[in-house]
Amino acid sequence: MINKRLLIKHLLAHNDENSFYDKKRKIDIGQKEGKAKFLKHVCALSNSNPKNNSYIVIGVEDEDNNIIGVDFFDDSKIQNLINAYLTNPPVVQYENIPFPHLSDDKVVGLVTIRPNNEITSLRKNIWKYYGGAVFFREGSISMPKVFDIEIKDINSEIVQAIENNAQNNIEHTLDGVFHFLNKRKDYNAQYKVFKEYFVMCWAGQKKIVKDEVFFSRVDIELINEQVRLFFSALDEVAITYDNDSFKIVEYVNLGLQNTYKFYPLEETVIHFENNANYHIDTTLLFEPPQFDKKTLYHIYNSNNSILEKLKKGRALTKGEALDLKNLPATYLICYFNQFHEAIDKLNEAKPYLKGYSPEIYSIYKETLRILRKVKYN
């Protein structure tokens, strides 16, 4: 089993970006340009590596390889994006890798692109790239190619050596468990061994509601691979497990005018097998709440007024400051209730919420995470 933290270190140590790996400070697949560039790099790396895995490391400075991290990204449906836009799409996996020097809410993103031994191309137009375009890697650049394409295998031995040097061992596993338990001891840190091989660690603030146990500020890691499987500063999470699986059910708190309710968002089940393999099944459970349209019109217009005051740098009243905390979630509710322009307002609010308060910006990011999960499904 590969220790993904070691793998990233070995990739970064291997000279500069090349035809089997790329590094990015960040990606933004919520916007058309960012989505197009991400698809271009996946296409190019897949075509340049027909026999071996290729990688994109996210959260790294380009000039000096300084690991700065990015926000936790738990989109299990990223393969849907790949399948929608690429012909002969490779299997792509996005994983969140914690590093000890990063803050709790930051990780390094690791995109693994599996070989498919076929020519991958854009299925349809996106941004400035045309449907049918084929990309390859030339050094550290993803370039379009128009010629009789011959797939060449030039990286298999190098990538195999890097992956072999990143294999996990018992020392790495024990160090990972002790580090997690010490760092999370204020949040009910626990661990469990599955199939005498896999070690799961998790922590969260525990509370009991009507005889049911929930956790907030949840952090879950598969220690063998140094992969963070779940992280949330806000949501309520139910955790159950048996000898073969570990289940996470995530809830989101949504509502209007001080009337809120927890709605199940997503269920994730990690299945552990006897052959030292595991797989993850994710099911979207969310049913968007529906509200009275007149009430929503009033709240939507109120949100717009608050946003305009932020844009003009005007001070908010106490009531408006309180409403601002709910602004991202209420825009989301409006969008789910057929206020299609609410999503544009939500995107427009980003820089102003970021500049106003770290707490409100954190709420904004959690809101976008819910939206991303629902849209990709």
MARNUVEX-746326 format. One record per residue (C-alpha): residue in one letter; residue number from 0; x, y, z. Coordinates in nm, 2 decimals, decimal comma, m for minus. Example, Ala and Ser with C-alpha at 12.3 -4.5 7.8 and 13.67 -1.06 7.14 Angstrom:
2
+------+-----+--------+--------+--------+
: code : pos :      u :      v :      w :
+------+-----+--------+--------+--------+
:    A :   0 :   1,23 :  m0,45 :   0,78 :
:    S :   1 :   1,37 :  m0,11 :   0,71 :
+------+-----+--------+--------+--------+
REM end
This chain:
377
+------+-----+--------+--------+--------+
: code : pos :      u :      v :      w :
+------+-----+--------+--------+--------+
:    M :   0 :   0,00 :   0,00 :   0,00 :
:    I :   1 :   0,14 :   0,34 :  m0,10 :
:    N :   2 :   0,19 :   0,61 :   0,16 :
:    K :   3 :   0,05 :   0,91 :  m0,03 :
:    R :   4 :   0,25 :   1,16 :   0,18 :
:    L :   5 :   0,57 :   0,99 :   0,09 :
:    L :   6 :   0,46 :   0,96 :  m0,27 :
:    I :   7 :   0,41 :   1,34 :  m0,29 :
:    K :   8 :   0,75 :   1,40 :  m0,14 :
:    H :   9 :   0,92 :   1,17 :  m0,40 :
:    L :  10 :   0,73 :   1,33 :  m0,68 :
:    L :  11 :   0,83 :   1,68 :  m0,58 :
:    A :  12 :   1,19 :   1,56 :  m0,54 :
:    H :  13 :   1,20 :   1,43 :  m0,90 :
:    N :  14 :   1,34 :   1,73 :  m1,07 :
:    D :  15 :   1,06 :   1,95 :  m1,20 :
:    E :  16 :   0,72 :   1,89 :  m1,36 :
:    N :  17 :   0,74 :   1,65 :  m1,65 :
:    S :  18 :   0,54 :   1,41 :  m1,86 :
:    F :  19 :   0,41 :   1,20 :  m1,56 :
:    Y :  20 :   0,33 :   1,46 :  m1,30 :
:    D :  21 :   0,22 :   1,82 :  m1,27 :
:    K :  22 :   0,20 :   2,05 :  m0,97 :
:    K :  23 :  m0,05 :   2,34 :  m0,91 :
:    R :  24 :  m0,09 :   2,60 :  m0,64 :
:    K :  25 :  m0,46 :   2,55 :  m0,66 :
:    I :  26 :  m0,73 :   2,45 :  m0,90 :
:    D :  27 :  m1,09 :   2,58 :  m0,94 :
:    I :  28 :  m1,32 :   2,34 :  m1,12 :
:    G :  29 :  m1,62 :   2,55 :  m1,01 :
:    Q :  30 :  m1,54 :   2,80 :  m1,29 :
:    K :  31 :  m1,54 :   2,72 :  m1,66 :
:    E :  32 :  m1,18 :   2,83 :  m1,72 :
:    G :  33 :  m1,05 :   2,63 :  m1,42 :
:    K :  34 :  m1,25 :   2,33 :  m1,52 :
:    A :  35 :  m1,12 :   2,35 :  m1,88 :
:    K :  36 :  m0,76 :   2,37 :  m1,77 :
:    F :  37 :  m0,80 :   2,08 :  m1,53 :
:    L :  38 :  m0,95 :   1,87 :  m1,80 :
:    K :  39 :  m0,67 :   1,96 :  m2,04 :
:    H :  40 :  m0,40 :   1,85 :  m1,79 :
:    V :  41 :  m0,58 :   1,52 :  m1,72 :
:    C :  42 :  m0,61 :   1,46 :  m2,09 :
:    A :  43 :  m0,25 :   1,53 :  m2,15 :
:    L :  44 :  m0,12 :   1,32 :  m1,86 :
:    S :  45 :  m0,34 :   1,03 :  m1,96 :
:    N :  46 :  m0,22 :   1,04 :  m2,32 :
:    S :  47 :   0,15 :   1,07 :  m2,22 :
:    N :  48 :   0,14 :   0,78 :  m1,98 :
:    P :  49 :  m0,04 :   0,48 :  m2,14 :
:    K :  50 :   0,12 :   0,22 :  m1,91 :
:    N :  51 :   0,16 :   0,40 :  m1,57 :
:    N :  52 :  m0,01 :   0,62 :  m1,33 :
:    S :  53 :   0,03 :   1,00 :  m1,36 :
:    Y :  54 :  m0,03 :   1,26 :  m1,09 :
:    I :  55 :  m0,12 :   1,62 :  m1,02 :
:    V :  56 :  m0,01 :   1,76 :  m0,69 :
:    I :  57 :  m0,22 :   2,06 :  m0,57 :
:    G :  58 :  m0,12 :   2,30 :  m0,30 :
:    V :  59 :   0,25 :   2,35 :  m0,39 :
:    E :  60 :   0,43 :   2,67 :  m0,49 :
:    D :  61 :   0,57 :   2,63 :  m0,84 :
:    E :  62 :   0,90 :   2,81 :  m0,79 :
:    D :  63 :   1,04 :   2,64 :  m0,47 :
:    N :  64 :   0,81 :   2,34 :  m0,41 :
:    N :  65 :   0,69 :   2,49 :  m0,08 :
:    I :  66 :   0,39 :   2,30 :   0,04 :
:    I :  67 :   0,12 :   2,56 :   0,13 :
:    G :  68 :  m0,19 :   2,33 :   0,11 :
:    V :  69 :  m0,54 :   2,39 :  m0,02 :
:    D :  70 :  m0,89 :   2,35 :   0,13 :
:    F :  71 :  m1,02 :   2,00 :   0,19 :
:    F :  72 :  m1,20 :   1,88 :  m0,13 :
:    D :  73 :  m1,43 :   1,58 :  m0,08 :
:    D :  74 :  m1,59 :   1,56 :  m0,42 :
:    S :  75 :  m1,64 :   1,19 :  m0,48 :
:    K :  76 :  m1,81 :   1,27 :  m0,82 :
:    I :  77 :  m1,51 :   1,42 :  m0,99 :
:    Q :  78 :  m1,52 :   1,12 :  m1,22 :
:    N :  79 :  m1,86 :   1,24 :  m1,35 :
:    L :  80 :  m1,69 :   1,55 :  m1,47 :
:    I :  81 :  m1,41 :   1,35 :  m1,64 :
:    N :  82 :  m1,67 :   1,12 :  m1,81 :
:    A :  83 :  m1,88 :   1,41 :  m1,93 :
:    Y :  84 :  m1,60 :   1,60 :  m2,11 :
:    L :  85 :  m1,35 :   1,34 :  m2,22 :
:    T :  86 :  m1,36 :   1,06 :  m2,48 :
:    N :  87 :  m1,19 :   0,75 :  m2,35 :
:    P :  88 :  m1,18 :   0,90 :  m2,01 :
:    P :  89 :  m0,92 :   0,77 :  m1,76 :
:    V :  90 :  m1,01 :   0,67 :  m1,41 :
:    V :  91 :  m0,93 :   0,97 :  m1,19 :
:    Q :  92 :  m0,91 :   0,98 :  m0,81 :
:    Y :  93 :  m0,88 :   1,29 :  m0,59 :
:    E :  94 :  m0,74 :   1,24 :  m0,24 :
:    N :  95 :  m0,67 :   1,48 :   0,05 :
:    I :  96 :  m0,33 :   1,43 :   0,21 :
:    P :  97 :  m0,26 :   1,59 :   0,55 :
:    F :  98 :   0,09 :   1,73 :   0,63 :
:    P :  99 :   0,19 :   1,79 :   0,99 :
:    H : 100 :   0,30 :   2,15 :   0,93 :
:    L : 101 :  m0,03 :   2,26 :   0,77 :
:    S : 102 :  m0,33 :   2,39 :   0,96 :
:    D : 103 :  m0,62 :   2,16 :   1,03 :
:    D : 104 :  m0,83 :   2,29 :   0,74 :
:    K : 105 :  m0,55 :   2,25 :   0,48 :
:    V : 106 :  m0,43 :   1,95 :   0,29 :
:    V : 107 :  m0,24 :   1,87 :  m0,02 :
:    G : 108 :  m0,46 :   1,75 :  m0,31 :
:    L : 109 :  m0,33 :   1,44 :  m0,50 :
:    V : 110 :  m0,50 :   1,36 :  m0,83 :
:    T : 111 :  m0,41 :   1,01 :  m0,96 :
:    I : 112 :  m0,48 :   0,94 :  m1,32 :
:    R : 113 :  m0,49 :   0,57 :  m1,41 :
:    P : 114 :  m0,35 :   0,45 :  m1,74 :
:    N : 115 :  m0,61 :   0,34 :  m2,00 :
:    N : 116 :  m0,38 :   0,28 :  m2,31 :
:    E : 117 :  m0,62 :   0,48 :  m2,54 :
:    I : 118 :  m0,61 :   0,82 :  m2,68 :
:    T : 119 :  m0,81 :   1,06 :  m2,46 :
:    S : 120 :  m0,96 :   1,37 :  m2,62 :
:    L : 121 :  m1,21 :   1,64 :  m2,54 :
:    R : 122 :  m1,57 :   1,53 :  m2,60 :
:    K : 123 :  m1,71 :   1,88 :  m2,65 :
:    N : 124 :  m1,61 :   2,25 :  m2,64 :
:    I : 125 :  m1,52 :   2,41 :  m2,31 :
:    W : 126 :  m1,38 :   2,76 :  m2,26 :
:    K : 127 :  m1,13 :   2,81 :  m2,54 :
:    Y : 128 :  m1,07 :   2,44 :  m2,61 :
:    Y : 129 :  m1,26 :   2,27 :  m2,89 :
:    G : 130 :  m1,42 :   1,93 :  m2,89 :
:    G : 131 :  m1,20 :   1,67 :  m3,04 :
:    A : 132 :  m0,88 :   1,83 :  m2,92 :
:    V : 133 :  m0,60 :   1,59 :  m2,80 :
:    F : 134 :  m0,34 :   1,70 :  m2,55 :
:    F : 135 :   0,01 :   1,56 :  m2,46 :
:    R : 136 :   0,28 :   1,66 :  m2,22 :
:    E : 137 :   0,59 :   1,83 :  m2,35 :
:    G : 138 :   0,81 :   1,87 :  m2,04 :
:    S : 139 :   0,60 :   2,06 :  m1,79 :
:    I : 140 :   0,35 :   2,19 :  m2,05 :
:    S : 141 :   0,02 :   2,03 :  m2,17 :
:    M : 142 :   0,01 :   2,09 :  m2,55 :
:    P : 143 :  m0,25 :   2,02 :  m2,82 :
:    K : 144 :  m0,14 :   1,78 :  m3,09 :
:    V : 145 :  m0,27 :   1,73 :  m3,44 :
:    F : 146 :  m0,09 :   1,44 :  m3,61 :
:    D : 147 :  m0,09 :   1,07 :  m3,65 :
:    I : 148 :  m0,07 :   0,98 :  m3,28 :
:    E : 149 :   0,15 :   0,71 :  m3,16 :
:    I : 150 :   0,12 :   0,62 :  m2,79 :
:    K : 151 :   0,47 :   0,58 :  m2,64 :
:    D : 152 :   0,56 :   0,44 :  m2,30 :
:    I : 153 :   0,86 :   0,62 :  m2,16 :
:    N : 154 :   0,78 :   0,66 :  m1,79 :
:    S : 155 :   0,68 :   0,33 :  m1,65 :
:    E : 156 :   1,01 :   0,24 :  m1,49 :
:    I : 157 :   1,05 :   0,58 :  m1,33 :
:    V : 158 :   0,70 :   0,59 :  m1,19 :
:    Q : 159 :   0,73 :   0,23 :  m1,06 :
:    A : 160 :   1,05 :   0,32 :  m0,88 :
:    I : 161 :   0,88 :   0,63 :  m0,72 :
:    E : 162 :   0,58 :   0,43 :  m0,61 :
:    N : 163 :   0,80 :   0,15 :  m0,47 :
:    N : 164 :   0,99 :   0,40 :  m0,26 :
:    A : 165 :   0,66 :   0,53 :  m0,12 :
:    Q : 166 :   0,54 :   0,20 :   0,02 :
:    N : 167 :   0,40 :   0,21 :   0,37 :
:    N : 168 :   0,55 :   0,03 :   0,66 :
:    I : 169 :   0,47 :  m0,04 :   1,03 :
:    E : 170 :   0,68 :   0,26 :   1,14 :
:    H : 171 :   0,49 :   0,50 :   0,92 :
:    T : 172 :   0,16 :   0,36 :   1,04 :
:    L : 173 :   0,24 :   0,38 :   1,41 :
:    D : 174 :   0,38 :   0,73 :   1,37 :
:    G : 175 :   0,06 :   0,83 :   1,19 :
:    V : 176 :  m0,16 :   0,69 :   1,47 :
:    F : 177 :   0,03 :   0,85 :   1,75 :
:    H : 178 :   0,04 :   1,18 :   1,57 :
:    F : 179 :  m0,34 :   1,18 :   1,51 :
:    L : 180 :  m0,43 :   1,08 :   1,86 :
:    N : 181 :  m0,20 :   1,34 :   2,02 :
:    K : 182 :  m0,32 :   1,62 :   1,78 :
:    R : 183 :  m0,69 :   1,54 :   1,82 :
:    K : 184 :  m0,70 :   1,44 :   2,19 :
:    D : 185 :  m0,94 :   1,73 :   2,26 :
:    Y : 186 :  m1,19 :   1,58 :   2,01 :
:    N : 187 :  m1,25 :   1,23 :   2,13 :
:    A : 188 :  m0,98 :   1,08 :   1,91 :
:    Q : 189 :  m1,02 :   0,70 :   1,84 :
:    Y : 190 :  m0,88 :   0,44 :   1,62 :
:    K : 191 :  m0,98 :   0,09 :   1,49 :
:    V : 192 :  m0,80 :  m0,18 :   1,30 :
:    F : 193 :  m0,99 :  m0,34 :   1,01 :
:    K : 194 :  m0,89 :  m0,68 :   0,86 :
:    E : 195 :  m0,57 :  m0,68 :   1,07 :
:    Y : 196 :  m0,43 :  m0,43 :   0,83 :
:    F : 197 :  m0,62 :  m0,11 :   0,78 :
:    V : 198 :  m0,60 :   0,16 :   1,06 :
:    M : 199 :  m0,87 :   0,42 :   1,07 :
:    C : 200 :  m0,85 :   0,72 :   1,30 :
:    W : 201 :  m1,13 :   0,97 :   1,37 :
:    A : 202 :  m1,21 :   1,25 :   1,60 :
:    G : 203 :  m1,50 :   1,50 :   1,66 :
:    Q : 204 :  m1,70 :   1,69 :   1,92 :
:    K : 205 :  m1,95 :   1,44 :   2,04 :
:    K : 206 :  m2,31 :   1,51 :   2,13 :
:    I : 207 :  m2,62 :   1,31 :   2,19 :
:    V : 208 :  m2,96 :   1,41 :   2,04 :
:    K : 209 :  m3,26 :   1,19 :   2,13 :
:    D : 210 :  m3,03 :   0,89 :   2,21 :
:    E : 211 :  m2,84 :   0,93 :   1,88 :
:    V : 212 :  m2,47 :   1,01 :   1,87 :
:    F : 213 :  m2,35 :   1,29 :   1,64 :
:    F : 214 :  m2,01 :   1,45 :   1,59 :
:    S : 215 :  m1,91 :   1,80 :   1,46 :
:    R : 216 :  m1,56 :   1,92 :   1,37 :
:    V : 217 :  m1,50 :   1,57 :   1,23 :
:    D : 218 :  m1,16 :   1,45 :   1,10 :
:    I : 219 :  m1,12 :   1,10 :   0,96 :
:    E : 220 :  m0,80 :   0,95 :   0,82 :
:    L : 221 :  m0,69 :   0,62 :   0,67 :
:    I : 222 :  m0,35 :   0,61 :   0,83 :
:    N : 223 :  m0,20 :   0,34 :   0,61 :
:    E : 224 :  m0,21 :   0,57 :   0,31 :
:    Q : 225 :  m0,20 :   0,90 :   0,50 :
:    V : 226 :  m0,53 :   1,00 :   0,33 :
:    R : 227 :  m0,78 :   1,23 :   0,50 :
:    L : 228 :  m1,12 :   1,08 :   0,41 :
:    F : 229 :  m1,34 :   1,35 :   0,57 :
:    F : 230 :  m1,31 :   1,69 :   0,73 :
:    S : 231 :  m1,57 :   1,94 :   0,83 :
:    A : 232 :  m1,57 :   2,23 :   1,07 :
:    L : 233 :  m1,95 :   2,27 :   1,08 :
:    D : 234 :  m2,16 :   1,98 :   0,98 :
:    E : 235 :  m2,31 :   1,71 :   1,20 :
:    V : 236 :  m2,19 :   1,36 :   1,12 :
:    A : 237 :  m2,31 :   1,01 :   1,23 :
:    I : 238 :  m2,04 :   0,74 :   1,24 :
:    T : 239 :  m2,10 :   0,37 :   1,26 :
:    Y : 240 :  m1,88 :   0,07 :   1,19 :
:    D : 241 :  m1,85 :  m0,31 :   1,21 :
:    N : 242 :  m1,57 :  m0,55 :   1,14 :
:    D : 243 :  m1,58 :  m0,50 :   0,76 :
:    S : 244 :  m1,69 :  m0,14 :   0,70 :
:    F : 245 :  m1,69 :   0,22 :   0,83 :
:    K : 246 :  m1,99 :   0,44 :   0,75 :
:    I : 247 :  m2,02 :   0,82 :   0,76 :
:    V : 248 :  m2,36 :   1,00 :   0,72 :
:    E : 249 :  m2,32 :   1,37 :   0,68 :
:    Y : 250 :  m2,60 :   1,61 :   0,78 :
:    V : 251 :  m2,64 :   1,98 :   0,69 :
:    N : 252 :  m2,82 :   2,24 :   0,89 :
:    L : 253 :  m3,05 :   2,46 :   0,67 :
:    G : 254 :  m3,34 :   2,68 :   0,73 :
:    L : 255 :  m3,49 :   3,03 :   0,74 :
:    Q : 256 :  m3,58 :   3,28 :   1,00 :
:    N : 257 :  m3,43 :   3,09 :   1,30 :
:    T : 258 :  m3,61 :   2,77 :   1,20 :
:    Y : 259 :  m3,35 :   2,52 :   1,11 :
:    K : 260 :  m3,34 :   2,14 :   1,05 :
:    F : 261 :  m3,07 :   1,88 :   0,98 :
:    Y : 262 :  m3,10 :   1,73 :   0,64 :
:    P : 263 :  m2,90 :   1,41 :   0,54 :
:    L : 264 :  m2,66 :   1,51 :   0,27 :
:    E : 265 :  m2,44 :   1,21 :   0,19 :
:    E : 266 :  m2,36 :   0,86 :   0,30 :
:    T : 267 :  m2,00 :   0,73 :   0,26 :
:    V : 268 :  m1,91 :   0,36 :   0,33 :
:    I : 269 :  m1,56 :   0,24 :   0,33 :
:    H : 270 :  m1,55 :  m0,14 :   0,27 :
:    F : 271 :  m1,24 :  m0,33 :   0,38 :
:    E : 272 :  m1,16 :  m0,66 :   0,21 :
:    N : 273 :  m0,95 :  m0,96 :   0,31 :
:    N : 274 :  m0,70 :  m0,91 :   0,02 :
:    A : 275 :  m0,56 :  m0,59 :   0,16 :
:    N : 276 :  m0,78 :  m0,37 :  m0,06 :
:    Y : 277 :  m1,07 :  m0,13 :   0,01 :
:    H : 278 :  m1,33 :   0,06 :  m0,18 :
:    I : 279 :  m1,55 :   0,35 :  m0,11 :
:    D : 280 :  m1,92 :   0,39 :  m0,20 :
:    T : 281 :  m2,08 :   0,73 :  m0,18 :
:    T : 282 :  m2,45 :   0,79 :  m0,21 :
:    L : 283 :  m2,62 :   1,14 :  m0,22 :
:    L : 284 :  m2,91 :   1,15 :   0,02 :
:    F : 285 :  m3,00 :   1,52 :   0,00 :
:    E : 286 :  m3,35 :   1,63 :  m0,08 :
:    P : 287 :  m3,35 :   2,01 :  m0,11 :
:    P : 288 :  m3,60 :   2,18 :   0,13 :
:    Q : 289 :  m3,88 :   2,37 :  m0,03 :
:    F : 290 :  m4,01 :   2,70 :   0,12 :
:    D : 291 :  m4,28 :   2,96 :   0,06 :
:    K : 292 :  m4,19 :   3,16 :  m0,25 :
:    K : 293 :  m4,31 :   3,50 :  m0,10 :
:    T : 294 :  m4,09 :   3,45 :   0,20 :
:    L : 295 :  m3,80 :   3,36 :  m0,02 :
:    Y : 296 :  m3,84 :   3,67 :  m0,24 :
:    H : 297 :  m3,82 :   3,88 :   0,08 :
:    I : 298 :  m3,51 :   3,71 :   0,20 :
:    Y : 299 :  m3,35 :   3,70 :  m0,14 :
:    N : 300 :  m3,39 :   4,08 :  m0,18 :
:    S : 301 :  m3,27 :   4,14 :   0,17 :
:    N : 302 :  m2,95 :   3,94 :   0,09 :
:    N : 303 :  m2,90 :   4,14 :  m0,23 :
:    S : 304 :  m2,92 :   4,47 :  m0,03 :
:    I : 305 :  m2,66 :   4,34 :   0,22 :
:    L : 306 :  m2,43 :   4,23 :  m0,06 :
:    E : 307 :  m2,46 :   4,58 :  m0,22 :
:    K : 308 :  m2,36 :   4,74 :   0,11 :
:    L : 309 :  m2,06 :   4,52 :   0,13 :
:    K : 310 :  m1,96 :   4,60 :  m0,22 :
:    K : 311 :  m1,98 :   4,97 :  m0,15 :
:    G : 312 :  m1,79 :   4,94 :   0,18 :
:    R : 313 :  m2,08 :   5,06 :   0,39 :
:    A : 314 :  m2,12 :   4,96 :   0,75 :
:    L : 315 :  m2,39 :   4,70 :   0,83 :
:    T : 316 :  m2,65 :   4,73 :   1,11 :
:    K : 317 :  m2,65 :   4,47 :   1,39 :
:    G : 318 :  m2,94 :   4,29 :   1,23 :
:    E : 319 :  m2,77 :   4,29 :   0,89 :
:    A : 320 :  m2,44 :   4,16 :   1,04 :
:    L : 321 :  m2,64 :   3,87 :   1,19 :
:    D : 322 :  m2,82 :   3,80 :   0,86 :
:    L : 323 :  m2,48 :   3,80 :   0,69 :
:    K : 324 :  m2,39 :   3,47 :   0,86 :
:    N : 325 :  m2,69 :   3,31 :   0,70 :
:    L : 326 :  m2,64 :   3,48 :   0,36 :
:    P : 327 :  m2,45 :   3,19 :   0,19 :
:    A : 328 :  m2,70 :   2,93 :   0,31 :
:    T : 329 :  m3,01 :   3,13 :   0,22 :
:    Y : 330 :  m2,87 :   3,20 :  m0,13 :
:    L : 331 :  m2,83 :   2,82 :  m0,16 :
:    I : 332 :  m3,19 :   2,76 :  m0,04 :
:    C : 333 :  m3,31 :   3,01 :  m0,30 :
:    Y : 334 :  m3,12 :   2,84 :  m0,57 :
:    F : 335 :  m3,27 :   2,50 :  m0,47 :
:    N : 336 :  m3,61 :   2,67 :  m0,49 :
:    Q : 337 :  m3,57 :   2,78 :  m0,86 :
:    F : 338 :  m3,41 :   3,12 :  m0,79 :
:    H : 339 :  m3,15 :   3,04 :  m1,06 :
:    E : 340 :  m2,98 :   3,38 :  m1,04 :
:    A : 341 :  m2,90 :   3,31 :  m0,67 :
:    I : 342 :  m2,60 :   3,11 :  m0,77 :
:    D : 343 :  m2,45 :   3,41 :  m0,95 :
:    K : 344 :  m2,51 :   3,62 :  m0,64 :
:    L : 345 :  m2,34 :   3,35 :  m0,43 :
:    N : 346 :  m2,03 :   3,36 :  m0,65 :
:    E : 347 :  m2,03 :   3,74 :  m0,66 :
:    A : 348 :  m2,03 :   3,75 :  m0,28 :
:    K : 349 :  m1,71 :   3,54 :  m0,24 :
:    P : 350 :  m1,44 :   3,82 :  m0,22 :
:    Y : 351 :  m1,65 :   4,04 :   0,01 :
:    L : 352 :  m1,73 :   3,76 :   0,25 :
:    K : 353 :  m1,36 :   3,66 :   0,25 :
:    G : 354 :  m1,26 :   4,01 :   0,34 :
:    Y : 355 :  m1,53 :   4,06 :   0,60 :
:    S : 356 :  m1,48 :   3,76 :   0,84 :
:    P : 357 :  m1,29 :   3,43 :   0,84 :
:    E : 358 :  m1,59 :   3,27 :   1,02 :
:    I : 359 :  m1,84 :   3,38 :   0,75 :
:    Y : 360 :  m1,60 :   3,28 :   0,47 :
:    S : 361 :  m1,57 :   2,93 :   0,63 :
:    I : 362 :  m1,95 :   2,91 :   0,62 :
:    Y : 363 :  m1,94 :   3,02 :   0,25 :
:    K : 364 :  m1,69 :   2,74 :   0,16 :
:    E : 365 :  m1,91 :   2,48 :   0,34 :
:    T : 366 :  m2,21 :   2,61 :   0,14 :
:    L : 367 :  m2,02 :   2,57 :  m0,19 :
:    R : 368 :  m1,92 :   2,22 :  m0,09 :
:    I : 369 :  m2,29 :   2,12 :  m0,06 :
:    L : 370 :  m2,37 :   2,29 :  m0,39 :
:    R : 371 :  m2,09 :   2,10 :  m0,56 :
:    K : 372 :  m2,20 :   1,77 :  m0,43 :
:    V : 373 :  m2,56 :   1,82 :  m0,55 :
:    K : 374 :  m2,47 :   1,96 :  m0,89 :
:    Y : 375 :  m2,23 :   1,68 :  m0,98 :
:    N : 376 :  m2,50 :   1,42 :  m0,90 :
+------+-----+--------+--------+--------+
REM end
